[in-house]
Amino acid sequence: MKQSQLPVKAGKTPFTLWRNQPMKMLKKLLAVVLTGAMALTLLTACGGNAVNDKNIADALNDMAKGSLATYTFKSRTDEQAMAKAIAALSESDRHTTGGKASEKVMKILKLDKGGANEESRFVWWGAVFADEIGTAGQAYNVMDKILSQKAANADKLTGKKPGDIRYIGTALSTTTYFGGKQKTVRIIVVTAEAEPVDKK
């Protein structure tokens, strides 16, 4: 009895044709998955969502090194919890009047009367744009618009200086600007232990 054979191209056998099929499918599937992952990465990187506390702390440390500063930034959950609580407030409750924070913000920062940070830690806070400026842009704005100012409780810490470890926490929120347009902002909270000034 005669056996029938599959028609094959020169140099190919039925075995090699069958063997290559799953590999081709796997390559196609892998290409689709990678394309989707790259698209997702691009979408999240466009806004401020891709940036986290550690990224900001690392960028601030790079800036501090460039300025020969002795302090170091570290992300910490305490400050992140404060930033998240402030981000959850309404815009009117977050608003500062005459350079002073609202009572709700002061309570969250533990700067209210008898609060844990009132006379023991320097506390800075504020908001910076987060849309489309990435880690370096946000870190620069933190240094320029928040940390270059006096701490919120500096008047109660005369004769003291901020410690070399600066703890940072952040949280995303939105703010309405002129024309009713909403922008994504990053709420920043930075604290440092209040230490006596060295008298020489």
Disulfide bonds with the S-S distance in Angstrom:
none
